Amino acid sequence: MRPITLTASYYQQFDADYTRSIPGEGYGGWQQTPLTLDLEHTALVVMHAWNHGRQELVPGWYRAVEYIPRSNAILCNVFPPLLAAVRAAGLTLLHVVGGGDYYSHLPGYQRAVALAGPEPELPRLPSDPTLDALRAFRRRAVFVGEHNEADVGRGFGGLDFAEAARPQGDEGVAENAHQLAALCAGSGINHLIYAGFAVNWCLLMSPGGMVDMNRRGVMCSVLRQAVTAVENRESARGEAHKEEALWRIALAFGFVFEADELVIRLKETA
């Protein structure tokens, strides 16, 4: 596959200007430049692109996770042309899963397990009654709320891929960074471009997310239109936490690319 050139958004986090009352306002901020991607070493990774079910069947899940309608719109409008272009061009497509066993029968997952072998077990410190009580309070008062727990449990009990994000053939499927790194190593991948949900939560911190993969030497970028974020009461109207997450990724992990431009460039290579 020949290289492609994409417009990359990056954030210039220098120079603080101490002649200003707010020195950080001297930073260069968001910038754009064309950059070359070697498609032989690049993969699109789709993470936690779930079918959440209909709102009337699991209303408590929708009450606790307000981004579900935004993710559904992205799955409907962005994923079909994006994944079609990726597959037609032969770009490596990987999937990161979690939350239930809806994938262990897939050949791409079995391939990941065979490549990776057993994951080293991390030691976990013991709990105690006081810590158990603190965690119970958080479940009631922070997330997801007692009245929503049953619906969330039902949702995860029937978890599956969203149809638009279902793996095809033997596309690699990983449930943790150990397996994802093995898939990357097996295909010579050192740059992952993430799509999925949620950009400031799972894509950063869950097993197989950017924090994990960055520690393994993989560059981690994102497609702006193929993600949404966990928002709170104060941020939801303007999706401010999505913007903060894109800044964090551009500063710490990789670049922000545009899904539409990637589709166009991939079609030119097909």
N, C-alpha and C positions, 0 to 999 in steps of 0.2 A: 504494500500500500504506500502510495507516495504521500509525503507530508502535506499538511494543509496549513493555511494561515487564517487565524481567527483574531477578531478584535478582543483584546483582553482588558478588562477593567481591573485596576490595581489602586492601592491607596498609598499616597506619599505621606508617611508619618514623620516628616521632618520639614523644615527646621522650626522649632519653637522660637517665636519672636518676642524677646523679653523687653522690647520697647512698647509692646501692647499691654493693655490691662489684663488680657487673657492670652498668655503666650502661645497656647495651643492653637489659637486662631491663625497663627502664622504657617501652620502645616500646609503642604501642597494640596492635600485632600484627594478626591477621586480624580484619576487620570485614565486615559485609554491609549493603547498602542497595539499595532498588529504584531502577533507573535506566532512563531512556527511550532506546530505540534507534529511529532513523529507518531503516526497512527499505529505503527508496529509496537510501540511501547505505551500506548494510551488505551484506556478502557472507560466506557460508561458504566457506572455502577448504580443500580436502582435499589434503594434501601427502604424497607418497611412501607411498600406501596400496597396497602391492605384494602380489602373490601370490608368496609365497616358496617354493611347492612343498611337497611332502610331505617330512617329516623323513628318512625312510628313503632318499630319492633324493639329498638334499644334506645329509648329517649334519654335515659340517664347517661349513656356514653356520649351522646351529642351535647348534653348539658355540661359535662365535664371537659370535653375536648372540642372547643368552638371552632377549631380549624378544619374539622372534617368536611364541611361544605366546600371550603376552598380547595382542599386536596381532591375532592371528587371532581371539581371543575377542571383541575389540572390533569387528572387522569383521563378525563373525557376529551379535552381540547389540545393538550400539549403532548401527552405520551404517544398517541397513535402515530402521528407523523414522525416524531422523534425516533421511536424504536424501529419503525419501518425503515427509516433512512440509515440507522446504525446497522441493522441486519443486512440491508441491501449492499452497503458498502463493505461489509465484512469486518467492521470495527468490533473488537472484543466487547461483549456485553455480559456483565456480571450482576448477580442479585444477592443482596444481604437480607436475611430473614430473621425472624424472632417472634416471640409472643405465643407460640403454640406449634404443634407438629402438623404442618400442612405441606411439608416439602420433603420429608425424608425418603419418599418413594421416587424422587426425581433423579435421573441419571447424573445431572450436573451436581447435585448434592453428594451423591455417592462417590463421584469423582473427587470432590473436594475432601471428603473424609479420607479417601485412599491416599491422596497426595499429602495431606497434613499429618495424618496419624493422630493419636490421642492428644488432646490439649493439656498442657501442664496445669495441674490444679493449684489454684491460688489459696493460700491459707486464709481462713475466715475467723476472726476473733469471736469468742462466744458472747451471746447476749446475756441479759439479766432482767429481772422483773421491772426495774425502773426504766431501762431502755425499751423494753417491750411496751410499757405504758406510753412512753414518748412517741413511739411509732404508731401506736393505736390512736393517739390524739391527732397526729398528723393525718392519718387516713380519714378521720372524721371532720377535721377543721380546715385542712389545707387542700387535699386532693385524694380521693374523688368525691368525698361526701358519702355518708352512710346510705342516703336514699338513692344514690347512683350505683352503689357497689354491685347490686344484683345484675343490672343491665350491662355494666362493664364486664362482669364475669361471663355473662351469656355471650357478649360480643367476642371476647377472646376465646371462649369455648368453641365457637364456630369459625375461627379466623381462617382466612384464605387470601390468596393473591387477589388484587383487583384484576378483572379480566384483561384490562389494557396493559397490565404489567406482568402477566403470567409468563414464566420462562418457556422457551421453545427449545426443542431438541436437547442437546447436552450443554446448554449455556450454564456456566458455573454458578453454583448456589452455595453460599457460605452463611453459617450462623454465628461466626465469631471471627475475630481478627486473625487467629491462628490459621483458620481455613482460607480466609480471603488472601492472606499473604502467600499461602501455598499456591492458590490459583494464579496469583500475580506472578510468582516466581516461575511457575510452569509455563506461562505464556510470555514471559519477558516484559511484564507490565511494571512500569515505575511511576505512572501518572494516572490517577483515578479522577474522573469527573463525575461528581455525585448528582443524582436526582432522587427525589423522594421526600419523606416526611419524618420528623419535622427538622428544618434546617438548623435551628438553634438548640435542638435537643438530641434526638436519636442520631442524626447525621454527624453530630459532633462527638457525643459521649457514649452512645450505645456500643456494644461489641461489634467491631467492624467499621466503626465510625472514624472520623478524621483524626481524633487524638490518637487512637490506636495505630492507625496506618502511618501517620506522620512519624511516630516513634520507630517504625520499621523502615524508614527512609523513602516512603512513597510520597510524592507530591499529591495534594488533594485540592481539587478545584470544584466549582459548582456551576450549574446552569440556573441563571436567575429565574427564568419562567417555569422551571420544573420543580420548584420547592415552595413551601410556605412554612410559617413558623408558629410555635406556641406563643400566643399573645396573652396579655393580661388586661384587666379592666382599663388601665391607663393607656395601653399601647394599641389596643385592638382597632380603633377607628383608622389610624394611619399605618397599621402594620409596622410599627416602629421596631419591634424586635426582629423582624425579618431584615430590616435595613442594618440593624446592629450586627446580626449574624453574618451578613454579606461582608461588612467591614472586617469582622473578626477573621473570616476565612481569607480575605484578601491580604490581611496583615500577617497572619500566622501560618497559613497553610498553602495557598496557591493563588488562583485567579478566579474572577467571575466572568463567565462567558454567557453569550446569548443563545438560547435554544434555536431560534429561527435561523441564525447565521450558521450554526453548526449543521443544521439540516441541509441548508443550501450547499455548503462546502462538501458535505458527504455525498450529496447527489452528483456533484461534479466529479467525484472519484469513482463512482459506481460504474 
